[in-house]
Every structure is written in C-alpha cells, then in structure tokens.
C-alpha cells in the first residue's frame, strides 16, 4: 500500500504534462516571432531607404548591382503612333531594371496616346519588353458644310469617336481636307504630299474644288492652285522650287499651277505710289481672288455630324 501511495505522489501535475506536450510547439512559435520582427525591421528600413533622399546614392548603387536589365523592346502595330511618344509613355529604356516599373501604369499611359485604342504589354524575363498596339484608324479630318469628323483612308467616318480627349489630340495632328467629295479623294492626295515633305510641311489644309481638283492652303494663308489630274508633277515642281528659291516662304497670295507651261504668282497689293513691282510676278486680271484660308477652329466650337 505504501508503494502505491508513493507512486501516486510522484505523478506529474496536469500543468507540467500540458507544458511538456506543448513544448514542441513553443520553439517554432518563438522562431516565427523572431522572423516577423526581422521582417518588420527590413520593411521599415526599405521604406526609409526608398523615401529618404540621403539614401539616394545607396539606392542607385543597389539598383545598378541588380541583374535583369532591359536589352530588347519590341513594338508591333505602331503605324500611327510615334516612337518617341511611345517610349515616353512606356517609362523605361534599354538598360533599366526590368522589374522596376509597373505594367499596369505603363499600359494606362500608352492607352492614353491619341491613336491607340488599347495595348498589350508583356515582360519576358530576363531582358525583353514586348508591346503590341491596337490602333484606331483615323486618317484625316474632313470639314464639310461646317461639320468636322474623323475619317479613315476610304473616307468613312470613324464611328463612336467624340472630339474630346484623345480625339482632340488626333484632330490637331491629322491633315484637314475640305469640301464635298474631299473625304473620298483625300488618300491619293495625302500619299502624293507625303512623297514631297518639303511641301507637306507647309500645308494647313487641302480644299476640294468642284469635286475634280485641289487647292492647297498653306500655313501662312497662301493658296496653291493645283491642276486637275496632274497633282504629282505639279507637287514635284513645287518641291523643286521650294528647294531652289524657298517659294513657299514668300509673302504671296496665290500660286497658280493650273497651266502646264507657266506659273502665275499673285502678290499682295503694294502701297500707293510704289510701282516697283518685279516683272513676271503679277497675275493676269482674270485670276480670281484667293480663297479664304482654312484653319482649324477652337476645339470647343467643333461640331460633329449627327
């Protein structure tokens, strides 16, 4: 009986049994607490490192030591969007850390460009950024009977576009064509002008006359009368004269190129009493007065066709 009583007194308490059973869980819990404390310290240090200007040289040194640099930026679908504008919107360049920018932020900036409908941006480790653009297809701005609208190369209206935001930017960059039938004939003329950049740089608008030929209104108000069906040789002549004598920069009212064997230039009226008119520059009395220059109106006043 005495031995049984001693065995009962030697039995451990419930508390000691519980502590013994939980002992195997205490060490992992302590280790977790230590790791959390170290992690919080690292986060606080990183935040301070990223926000404090005193650590700017250290940040730059750390970034320069990181691998995964951008060496390739591949772009597809950018027929209307310029490379410089796209590069600025992307926000990174070759040699930058490939993980150092936000794909979503870059996509939002690129989608805000005038001719971009939407974009797809992919980051391919270790060194490649791929950008695919889906562009809207406006080709020119057509003014007809006081209404302005964006049109494609075939002359059709670009639907579901309003003259605000991105459309306002596109409106200011695209060529302006004016008059009935101008939307249909615009593509051929713009292609011909693109082949003569010396002339194209001075053109503010192209006005369709009688649905058969074009007048070009220059940025200074000069009107160039092109011959019907002979736009290509006329524009070549005009480009050559621009190179030789800077004719498009002279203060004249009109340049009539409708006759194949001569060029008629109409100058502004000279002050009274000044008869020193250079020979060979005055137009015949039958030449009509130049048309009023066509200019782009303030965007607040632009109306779209219903």
C-alpha positions in Angstrom: 0.0 0.0 0.0 2.9 2.4 0.8 4.5 1.8 -2.6 1.2 2.6 -4.4 0.8 5.9 -2.4 4.4 6.9 -3.3 3.6 6.2 -7.0 0.6 8.5 -6.8 2.6 11.3 -5.2 5.3 11.0 -7.9 2.8 11.5 -10.7 3.4 14.9 -12.5 0.8 17.6 -12.3 -1.6 18.4 -15.1 0.2 21.7 -15.8 3.6 20.0 -16.2 2.0 17.5 -18.5 0.5 20.3 -20.6 3.7 22.2 -20.8 5.6 19.1 -21.8 3.1 18.3 -24.5 3.2 21.9 -25.9 6.9 22.3 -25.7 7.4 21.1 -29.2 5.2 24.0 -30.4 6.9 26.7 -28.4 10.1 26.7 -30.3 8.5 27.2 -33.8 6.3 29.9 -32.3 9.3 31.8 -30.9 11.2 31.4 -34.3 8.1 32.8 -36.1 8.1 35.8 -33.8 11.8 36.4 -34.4 11.4 36.2 -38.2 8.4 38.6 -38.1 10.4 41.1 -36.1 13.3 40.8 -38.5 10.9 41.2 -41.5 9.2 44.2 -40.0 12.6 45.8 -39.4 13.6 45.1 -43.1 10.4 46.6 -44.4 10.9 49.7 -42.2 14.5 50.1 -43.4 13.4 49.6 -47.1 10.7 52.2 -46.7 13.2 54.6 -45.2 15.7 53.7 -47.9 13.1 54.4 -50.6 11.8 57.7 -49.2 14.8 59.4 -47.6 16.9 61.4 -50.1 20.0 60.7 -48.1 19.9 57.1 -49.3 19.6 58.0 -53.0 23.2 57.1 -53.8 22.8 53.8 -52.0 19.6 53.1 -53.8 21.2 53.8 -57.2 24.2 51.6 -56.3 21.9 48.7 -55.3 19.8 49.0 -58.5 23.0 49.1 -60.6 24.1 45.9 -59.0 20.9 44.1 -59.8 20.7 41.8 -62.9 17.8 41.5 -65.3 18.4 44.6 -67.4 16.2 45.5 -70.4 18.1 44.9 -73.6 15.2 44.4 -76.1 12.0 46.4 -76.5 9.8 45.0 -79.3 6.9 47.0 -80.6 4.2 45.9 -83.1 1.2 47.6 -84.5 2.5 51.2 -84.3 1.7 52.6 -87.7 0.4 56.0 -86.4 2.0 56.2 -83.0 5.5 57.8 -83.0 8.4 56.0 -81.4 9.3 58.9 -79.1 5.8 59.3 -77.7 5.6 55.5 -77.1 9.0 55.5 -75.4 8.0 58.3 -73.1 4.7 56.6 -72.2 6.4 53.3 -71.5 8.6 54.9 -68.9 11.6 52.7 -69.2 14.5 52.4 -71.6 17.1 49.8 -72.5 19.5 49.3 -69.6 16.8 49.9 -67.0 15.9 47.2 -64.4 13.2 45.1 -66.0 11.3 44.7 -62.7 11.5 48.4 -61.8 8.2 49.5 -63.5 4.5 48.8 -63.3 3.0 47.1 -66.4 -0.5 48.4 -65.5 0.8 52.0 -65.2 2.7 51.8 -68.5 -0.4 50.3 -70.2 -2.6 53.2 -69.0 -0.1 55.8 -70.3 0.2 54.1 -73.6 -3.6 53.6 -74.0 -3.9 57.4 -73.5 -1.9 58.2 -76.6 -4.0 59.8 -79.4 -4.1 56.9 -81.9 -4.1 53.9 -79.5 -7.3 52.0 -78.9 -5.6 49.6 -76.4 -2.3 47.9 -75.9 -0.8 44.7 -74.6 2.5 44.8 -72.7 4.4 41.8 -71.7 7.5 41.4 -69.6 9.7 38.5 -70.7 12.5 37.7 -68.2 15.3 38.2 -68.3 15.6 41.1 -70.6 12.7 41.7 -73.0 9.6 44.0 -73.1 7.0 43.3 -75.8 4.4 46.0 -76.7 1.5 45.3 -79.1 -0.6 48.2 -80.1 -4.1 48.1 -81.5 -4.6 51.5 -83.1 -7.6 53.4 -84.1 -7.7 54.2 -87.8 -8.4 57.9 -88.3 -6.6 59.1 -91.5 -7.7 62.8 -91.8 -10.2 65.4 -90.6 -13.0 66.2 -93.1 -14.7 69.5 -93.0 -17.9 69.6 -94.9 -20.7 72.2 -94.6 -19.3 73.4 -91.3 -19.1 70.0 -89.7 -15.9 68.2 -88.7 -15.3 64.5 -88.5 -12.5 61.9 -88.4 -12.4 59.7 -91.4 -10.4 56.6 -92.5 -8.5 56.1 -95.7 -11.6 55.1 -97.5 -13.4 58.3 -96.5 -15.7 56.7 -94.0 -16.4 58.3 -90.7 -14.6 56.8 -87.7 -17.5 55.9 -85.6 -18.1 56.3 -81.9 -15.4 59.0 -81.5 -16.0 62.4 -79.9 -13.9 65.5 -80.5 -12.6 65.5 -76.9 -9.7 63.9 -75.1 -7.7 61.7 -77.4 -9.8 62.7 -80.4 -8.9 66.3 -79.8 -5.2 65.4 -80.0 -5.7 63.3 -83.1 -7.8 66.2 -84.6 -4.8 68.6 -84.3 -2.3 66.1 -85.8 -4.2 64.8 -88.7 -4.4 66.6 -92.1 -7.5 68.6 -92.8 -9.5 68.2 -96.1 -12.3 70.4 -97.0 -15.4 70.2 -99.3 -17.7 67.7 -100.9 -16.0 64.6 -102.1 -12.8 65.6 -100.3 -13.1 62.6 -98.0 -13.1 60.2 -100.9 -10.2 61.8 -102.8 -8.1 62.6 -99.8 -6.0 59.4 -99.6 -4.4 59.8 -103.0 -3.5 63.5 -102.4 -2.1 62.8 -99.0 0.1 60.0 -100.4 1.4 62.3 -103.0 2.1 65.1 -100.4 3.9 62.6 -98.2 6.3 62.0 -101.1 7.1 65.7 -101.1 7.8 66.5 -97.4 9.2 70.0 -98.3 5.7 70.9 -99.5 3.7 68.9 -96.9 5.3 70.7 -94.0 3.8 74.0 -95.2 0.2 72.7 -95.9 -2.5 73.5 -93.4 -5.5 72.2 -95.5 -6.5 70.7 -98.8 -9.6 72.2 -100.4 -11.6 70.2 -103.0 -12.7 72.4 -105.8 -15.6 71.3 -108.0 -15.1 67.7 -107.0 -12.4 67.5 -109.5 -9.2 69.2 -108.4 -7.4 70.6 -105.3 -6.3 73.9 -103.8 -3.7 73.7 -101.0 -3.9 76.3 -98.3 -0.5 76.9 -96.7 0.0 77.8 -93.0 0.7 81.5 -93.9 -2.5 81.8 -95.9 -1.1 81.3 -99.4 -3.3 79.3 -101.8 -1.7 76.9 -104.3 -4.0 76.0 -107.2 -3.1 72.5 -108.4 -4.1 71.3 -111.9 -6.8 68.7 -112.4 -5.4 65.2 -112.7 -1.7 66.4 -112.7 -1.1 66.7 -109.0 2.0 64.5 -109.0 4.1 66.6 -111.5 2.8 69.8 -110.0 3.9 68.9 -106.5 7.3 67.8 -107.8 7.7 71.2 -109.4 6.6 72.9 -106.3 9.1 70.9 -104.2 11.9 71.8 -106.5 11.1 75.5 -106.4 10.9 75.3 -102.7 14.5 73.9 -102.6 15.8 76.4 -105.2 14.1 79.7 -104.1 12.0 79.0 -101.0 8.9 79.9 -102.8 6.5 78.6 -100.1 8.1 81.0 -97.6 7.5 84.2 -99.7 4.6 86.6 -98.9 2.3 85.9 -101.8 -1.4 85.5 -102.1 -1.6 82.6 -104.5 0.5 80.3 -106.7 -1.4 79.1 -109.8 -0.1 75.9 -111.3 -3.0 75.0 -113.4 -1.3 75.9 -116.7 1.4 73.3 -117.7 3.8 75.9 -119.3 3.7 78.7 -116.8 3.5 79.6 -113.1 1.3 82.6 -112.1 2.1 84.2 -108.7 -0.2 86.8 -107.2 1.4 89.2 -104.8 -0.3 91.4 -102.2 -1.2 94.9 -103.2 1.7 97.3 -103.0 1.4 100.6 -101.1 0.0 103.5 -103.1 2.8 105.2 -105.1 5.0 102.2 -105.2 5.2 100.9 -108.7 8.3 98.8 -108.3 6.6 95.6 -109.0 9.0 92.9 -110.0 8.3 91.8 -113.6 6.8 88.5 -114.3 5.1 88.1 -110.9 1.7 89.8 -111.3 -1.2 87.6 -112.2 -3.5 88.4 -115.2 -6.5 90.4 -114.4 -8.7 87.4 -114.9 -7.2 85.5 -112.0 -9.8 85.0 -109.3 -9.1 86.3 -105.8 -7.6 83.7 -103.4 -10.0 81.8 -101.2 -10.0 82.5 -97.5 -7.5 80.4 -95.6 -9.0 77.3 -93.9 -7.9 77.0 -90.3 -8.8 74.6 -87.6 -11.3 76.0 -85.2 -11.1 76.0 -81.4 -12.0 72.5 -80.2 -14.8 73.9 -78.1 -16.5 75.0 -81.3 -16.1 71.8 -83.2 -19.3 70.1 -84.1 -19.7 66.6 -85.3 -22.2 65.4 -87.8 -25.1 63.7 -86.0 
